[in-house]
């Protein structure tokens, strides 16, 4: 029997502008997440930047079941590459499309 990998997606807001397209910023985020989640938990979560919607909003993909620990780890991160920043999880979903729709509503309302 072939099992399909179940993923969850998190819409995250940063308090300062980030360029997660650069490898340095993505690696710094991975290091900080691993520091707060623990190496094994981070490895099992398999968190990746799925999309960057703006300079302050991005989507993380991760394995299902690790949403709570990753959200908690994000709240503890206060610095990223010697820049002060904070993260807030806006929404969790099973599809990227629904998070993009939520971001569009958020961007047009504020």
PEZIFEN-V198003 format. One record per backbone hydrogen bond with DSSP energy under -1.0 kcal/mol. NH is the residue of the N-H (numbers start at 1). CO is the residue of the C=O. If there is no record, write none. Layout:
nh,co
NH,CO
NH,CO
This chain:
nh,co
8,62
9,93
10,60
11,91
12,58
13,88
14,56
15,86
18,55
22,19
26,22
27,23
28,24
29,25
30,26
31,27
32,28
33,29
34,30
35,31
36,32
37,33
38,34
42,38
43,39
44,40
45,41
46,42
48,61
50,59
51,59
53,57
54,57
58,12
59,51
60,10
61,48
62,8
63,45
64,6
66,63
70,66
71,67
72,68
73,69
74,70
75,71
80,83
85,78
88,13
90,11
91,11
93,9
100,96
101,97
102,98
103,99
104,100
105,101
106,102
107,103
108,104
109,105
110,106
